[in-house]
Structure formats: C-alpha cells, structure tokens
C-alpha cells in the first residue's frame, strides 16, 4: 500500500470522527442539555486541535469550527 493511500485512509477516519463528534454536540445543544454540551464541546475542541496539529485539517478551519460551536453553546439558555 502506498504511503499516500495509507495517510488518506487514516485521515478519512479522523475526519469522520470529527463530523460525528460535531453532530453529537449539536444534538445536545438542540435538546438543551447545557452540562453535557459543555463536556462535549471540550471533547470536540480537543479533537479539532489534534487534527489541526497532525495536519488532517487546516489550523484556520479548526479554529473557525471551534469558534462557531462555542457560539452555539453560548446561545443556549
């Protein structure tokens, strides 16, 4: 297996996990579970940082996603 194919497969897994974590967080926000959403936000933020650090995601995209998710959480009452 070529190293590019191996990296692609690895990066696809990480991207899929990020999308899943993001959807779970947004679902918690939608339901209104603020404490669970806060814990989920920390997990999502950490995952985005790690993906940006390893080069799976551009650093600016990770920052933008984290910022927008934080705005969703802050808008909860």
Z-matrix of the N, CA and C atoms (Angstrom, degrees):
N
C 1 1.457
C 2 1.537 1 108.78
N 3 1.308 2 115.76 1 131.46
C 4 1.457 3 120.05 2 178.83
C 5 1.525 4 110.11 3 -67.60
N 6 1.310 5 114.73 4 150.25
C 7 1.468 6 118.30 5 -177.41
C 8 1.526 7 111.16 6 -65.08
N 9 1.324 8 117.27 7 -31.32
C 10 1.465 9 119.37 8 178.81
C 11 1.524 10 110.70 9 -67.30
N 12 1.312 11 117.28 10 -38.59
C 13 1.461 12 121.14 11 177.65
C 14 1.524 13 110.69 12 -67.10
N 15 1.328 14 115.77 13 -38.43
C 16 1.465 15 120.58 14 178.81
C 17 1.530 16 110.00 15 -65.11
N 18 1.323 17 117.20 16 -44.70
C 19 1.474 18 121.60 17 178.03
C 20 1.521 19 110.66 18 -63.10
N 21 1.340 20 116.18 19 -42.07
C 22 1.462 21 121.02 20 -179.89
C 23 1.532 22 110.01 21 -60.12
N 24 1.312 23 116.42 22 -45.57
C 25 1.464 24 121.30 23 179.79
C 26 1.540 25 110.16 24 -62.68
N 27 1.307 26 117.01 25 -43.42
C 28 1.466 27 122.20 26 178.78
C 29 1.529 28 110.82 27 -63.50
N 30 1.327 29 116.23 28 -45.97
C 31 1.468 30 120.53 29 -179.13
C 32 1.525 31 111.74 30 -65.56
N 33 1.326 32 117.12 31 -34.82
C 34 1.463 33 121.13 32 178.55
C 35 1.530 34 110.32 33 -62.39
N 36 1.327 35 116.28 34 -40.69
C 37 1.459 36 120.70 35 178.40
C 38 1.512 37 112.22 36 -62.97
N 39 1.316 38 116.04 37 -42.58
C 40 1.464 39 120.65 38 179.93
C 41 1.527 40 110.10 39 -67.04
N 42 1.328 41 117.42 40 -42.85
C 43 1.465 42 121.20 41 179.52
C 44 1.522 43 110.75 42 -61.77
N 45 1.321 44 116.19 43 -40.91
C 46 1.458 45 120.70 44 178.91
C 47 1.531 46 110.52 45 -63.25
N 48 1.324 47 116.60 46 -42.26
C 49 1.459 48 120.92 47 179.48
C 50 1.527 49 110.63 48 -63.41
N 51 1.337 50 116.95 49 -40.55
C 52 1.463 51 120.77 50 178.71
C 53 1.522 52 111.20 51 -61.05
N 54 1.329 53 116.01 52 -43.94
C 55 1.465 54 119.90 53 179.87
C 56 1.521 55 111.19 54 -63.74
N 57 1.333 56 116.63 55 -39.90
C 58 1.463 57 121.01 56 179.31
C 59 1.520 58 110.68 57 -64.53
N 60 1.335 59 117.10 58 -46.00
C 61 1.466 60 121.06 59 179.45
C 62 1.527 61 110.87 60 -61.72
N 63 1.330 62 115.69 61 -40.26
C 64 1.458 63 120.41 62 -179.95
C 65 1.532 64 110.89 63 -64.97
N 66 1.334 65 116.74 64 -42.63
C 67 1.467 66 120.44 65 179.20
C 68 1.522 67 111.36 66 -64.68
N 69 1.338 68 117.04 67 -40.83
C 70 1.467 69 120.67 68 178.31
C 71 1.520 70 110.75 69 -62.03
N 72 1.340 71 116.65 70 -42.31
C 73 1.458 72 120.73 71 179.09
C 74 1.524 73 110.68 72 -62.50
N 75 1.330 74 116.94 73 -46.97
C 76 1.462 75 120.66 74 -178.82
C 77 1.523 76 111.65 75 -63.77
N 78 1.323 77 116.45 76 -32.90
C 79 1.462 78 120.15 77 177.17
C 80 1.533 79 110.11 78 -66.99
N 81 1.324 80 117.29 79 -41.39
C 82 1.468 81 120.89 80 177.48
C 83 1.527 82 110.90 81 -63.72
N 84 1.318 83 116.95 82 -38.18
C 85 1.466 84 121.01 83 178.08
C 86 1.521 85 109.50 84 -65.23
N 87 1.326 86 115.62 85 -42.90
C 88 1.463 87 121.10 86 -178.81
C 89 1.529 88 111.12 87 -62.23
N 90 1.330 89 116.98 88 -40.50
C 91 1.462 90 122.28 89 -179.87
C 92 1.526 91 110.96 90 -73.85
N 93 1.331 92 117.37 91 -29.94
C 94 1.457 93 121.38 92 176.95
C 95 1.509 94 114.84 93 100.17
N 96 1.326 95 118.00 94 19.33
C 97 1.466 96 122.07 95 178.72
C 98 1.526 97 108.84 96 -87.75
N 99 1.335 98 115.79 97 90.04
C 100 1.456 99 120.81 98 -171.93
C 101 1.531 100 112.76 99 -66.86
N 102 1.327 101 118.20 100 -42.01
C 103 1.470 102 120.06 101 -178.57
C 104 1.526 103 111.28 102 -66.51
N 105 1.325 104 116.25 103 -44.78
C 106 1.464 105 120.02 104 178.09
C 107 1.525 106 110.71 105 -65.24
N 108 1.324 107 115.97 106 -37.09
C 109 1.468 108 120.36 107 179.29
C 110 1.524 109 110.46 108 -65.69
N 111 1.344 110 117.12 109 -37.09
C 112 1.469 111 120.55 110 179.16
C 113 1.524 112 110.38 111 -63.66
N 114 1.330 113 116.29 112 -43.79
C 115 1.464 114 119.97 113 178.32
C 116 1.526 115 110.45 114 -64.62
N 117 1.314 116 116.10 115 -40.74
C 118 1.459 117 120.87 116 179.23
C 119 1.529 118 110.85 117 -65.81
N 120 1.333 119 116.49 118 -38.41
C 121 1.470 120 120.40 119 179.08
C 122 1.526 121 111.04 120 -62.27
N 123 1.340 122 116.53 121 -41.00
C 124 1.467 123 119.42 122 177.47
C 125 1.528 124 110.71 123 -61.73
N 126 1.331 125 116.54 124 -41.01
C 127 1.460 126 120.68 125 180.00
C 128 1.529 127 111.16 126 -66.51
N 129 1.326 128 116.45 127 -43.23
C 130 1.470 129 120.95 128 -179.65
C 131 1.530 130 110.25 129 -65.00
N 132 1.333 131 116.49 130 -44.11
C 133 1.463 132 120.77 131 -179.53
C 134 1.521 133 111.07 132 -60.95
N 135 1.314 134 115.46 133 -43.05
C 136 1.454 135 120.56 134 178.58
C 137 1.526 136 111.03 135 -62.30
N 138 1.318 137 116.31 136 -43.03
C 139 1.467 138 120.75 137 -179.74
C 140 1.528 139 110.90 138 -64.82
N 141 1.338 140 117.25 139 -40.56
C 142 1.468 141 120.16 140 177.77
C 143 1.526 142 110.85 141 -64.79
N 144 1.339 143 116.92 142 -41.53
C 145 1.470 144 120.20 143 178.35
C 146 1.523 145 110.93 144 -61.42
N 147 1.321 146 115.80 145 -44.35
C 148 1.449 147 120.04 146 -179.01
C 149 1.528 148 111.19 147 -64.80
N 150 1.336 149 117.00 148 -40.46
C 151 1.460 150 120.81 149 178.66
C 152 1.526 151 110.89 150 -64.75
N 153 1.324 152 116.27 151 -38.08
C 154 1.466 153 119.81 152 178.65
C 155 1.529 154 110.52 153 -69.19
N 156 1.320 155 116.08 154 -38.56
C 157 1.463 156 120.40 155 -178.97
C 158 1.525 157 111.64 156 -65.05
N 159 1.326 158 116.28 157 -37.87
C 160 1.468 159 119.94 158 -178.15
C 161 1.524 160 112.85 159 -86.97
N 162 1.342 161 117.85 160 -4.43
C 163 1.452 162 120.87 161 175.03
C 164 1.514 163 114.45 162 90.98
N 165 1.321 164 118.08 163 7.18
C 166 1.458 165 120.63 164 177.98
C 167 1.523 166 109.26 165 -69.99
N 168 1.318 167 115.73 166 -35.00
C 169 1.459 168 123.20 167 -175.67
C 170 1.525 169 108.19 168 -129.60
N 171 1.310 170 117.28 169 146.71
C 172 1.454 171 120.18 170 175.40
C 173 1.529 172 108.91 171 -68.55
N 174 1.322 173 116.45 172 142.56
C 175 1.466 174 121.28 173 -176.29
C 176 1.523 175 112.29 174 -59.10
N 177 1.337 176 116.57 175 -38.79
C 178 1.464 177 119.61 176 -179.37
C 179 1.524 178 111.49 177 -68.12
N 180 1.317 179 117.27 178 -35.50
C 181 1.461 180 120.35 179 178.44
C 182 1.523 181 109.89 180 -66.97
N 183 1.314 182 116.49 181 -40.55
C 184 1.463 183 120.53 182 178.32
C 185 1.530 184 110.05 183 -62.75
N 186 1.313 185 117.04 184 -43.69
C 187 1.463 186 121.44 185 179.41
C 188 1.521 187 110.96 186 -63.44
N 189 1.322 188 115.96 187 -42.51
C 190 1.463 189 120.52 188 -179.90
C 191 1.523 190 111.18 189 -63.20
N 192 1.331 191 116.68 190 -44.53
C 193 1.463 192 121.02 191 179.33
C 194 1.526 193 110.51 192 -62.35
N 195 1.338 194 116.70 193 -46.40
C 196 1.462 195 120.93 194 -179.73
C 197 1.520 196 110.77 195 -60.90
N 198 1.314 197 116.91 196 -41.10
C 199 1.458 198 121.61 197 -179.54
C 200 1.524 199 110.85 198 -63.43
N 201 1.310 200 116.61 199 -45.33
C 202 1.467 201 120.14 200 -178.00
C 203 1.529 202 111.78 201 -69.00
N 204 1.325 203 116.42 202 -36.45
C 205 1.464 204 119.21 203 177.29
C 206 1.532 205 110.60 204 -67.25
N 207 1.323 206 116.47 205 -37.58
C 208 1.468 207 120.83 206 177.54
C 209 1.523 208 110.56 207 -64.25
N 210 1.321 209 117.23 208 -36.71
C 211 1.457 210 120.72 209 176.93
C 212 1.532 211 111.20 210 -64.61
N 213 1.330 212 116.07 211 -38.23
C 214 1.473 213 119.51 212 175.95
C 215 1.519 214 110.14 213 -61.33
N 216 1.340 215 115.84 214 -44.36
C 217 1.447 216 120.05 215 -178.13
C 218 1.525 217 110.96 216 -66.45
N 219 1.331 218 116.99 217 -41.12
C 220 1.466 219 121.39 218 -178.90
C 221 1.532 220 111.62 219 -66.44
N 222 1.322 221 117.25 220 -28.37
C 223 1.455 222 121.36 221 -178.27
C 224 1.523 223 112.43 222 -76.91
N 225 1.328 224 116.61 223 -10.93
C 226 1.473 225 119.85 224 179.23
C 227 1.522 226 109.89 225 -68.45
N 228 1.312 227 116.25 226 145.44
C 229 1.480 228 120.78 227 177.17
C 230 1.500 229 110.04 228 -114.57
